[in-house]
Amino acid sequence: MGKRRISGSSRVKRATIVLYLGLLLLVACYALMVTTFINRWETRGQFGDSFGALNTIFSGITLVTVVVTLYYQNKANKEGNISKKYELILSRIQELQQIIRVDVILKKVEDDIFNGDIELERLTDLRSDEELDIAEANDGNVGAFDRYIKINHYWFTVLDTTPFSCPLVL
């Protein structure tokens, strides 16, 4: 069997466990020393005052732990910000591709209508009679979604081709 590689995260966890077990052992040895080797209560009191040094060690370790935690949290926040910026750039690129595709389709439709290659009635095939009545009631105004349906219908049925490999998504 080959050796198993330990990831950086596992190494940190193991090192932390070993450090805390070592500190626990140090406290146990300290307590054992106080109770076993010092018999007089007066001497134990003076020796107990030296426990303040051990308290300082614990405070230092706590401070180091807080600093390390802040470092890793800051690192994770930076990675998250980079990821958000990357997603924003991708979103803007997709929006630009969509705008370009719609412009190409609109230009082609306008050219075909102007040249007489297609009649306007053909673009309204997907609309039901009720939708046509609503459009007529609104003085013939057609919304953006209706225009999108017409253009896609024209592009995929009349021309039977697509300008880009990805479908138009609004």
PyMOL commands that set and color helices and strands:
alter all, ss='L'
color gray80, all
select helices_A, chain A and resi 8-37+41-49+51-115+120-123+129-137+144-159
alter helices_A, ss='H'
color red, helices_A
deselect
rebuild
show_as cartoon
